[in-house]
Amino acid sequence: MVKKIFEKFYLFIILAILYAPIVLIIVYSFSNSSNFSFENGFSFDAYVSIFNSAKSGTLARAIGNTFFIAIVSTIFSVILGTCAAIGIFSLGRKTRRVIENVNQFPIINSEIVMAVSFMVFFVTFAFPEGYLRLIIAHIAFCTPYVVLSVIPKLEKMDNNIYEAALDLGANPAKALFKVILPVITPGIIAGGVLAFTLSLDDFIITQINKGASTGINTLSTYIYSDARVQGLEPFWYAIFSIIFVVVLAIVLSANIIKIKKQKERKKNEI
């Protein structure tokens, strides 16, 4: 009894530490005040200002840049990461272990080191400033996560299925698309979602490599540049709240769909 109470209390403390700051941001987004008080009363002005303030145009461009870079880099990361995972999986045990360890270097490495490394690389080989640098950098640091998501699915796959497809007359390319890819699709989707989230959320690599003269800003770099000059205005509390609610809705929807599919599979098995 005491153990269960302690476990519940411990879980409550952890959740409170994680989500209390977010809840406070959402609450104060309705105060239209920057000093965390309701001196102006309950108001939706902060949300309205997202669409009619002087910053609305710049914010819209920053959001557009964020999603453009994230979508493009995710597409290429998924393609490269999936191909790399299949190639790594087909290697010998010792070689595969070495390559898998090398693949984890960008993941465990400090992001500031990655950012400066990309900057030196781009300057050395005279890459033009702008979207090209950002997309290449995002692809480079997102691809290892896709590899890491796909390999476990390949390890769970029954190799006899692939060999059976070849024995039945399928060429390697057809066996790849008809046998391997359907089996590892959950890993590809998980890797794609992870890559998209990482790209969407990145700040350090983007800030250092976007180029000062390009005027390109993503949401994170725009928030930083604006808050550094004027501080966090109520305008930003509303944006943070919207981002959190949208992400929460997506996660809950994905989990609900997953639970429904699992229930349908159990019914079909019965």
Summary of the structure (lengths in Angstrom):
residues: 270
radius of gyration: 23.2
end to end distance: 36.6
largest distance: 75.4
contacts: 751
relative contact order: 0.13
helix: 80%
strand: 0%
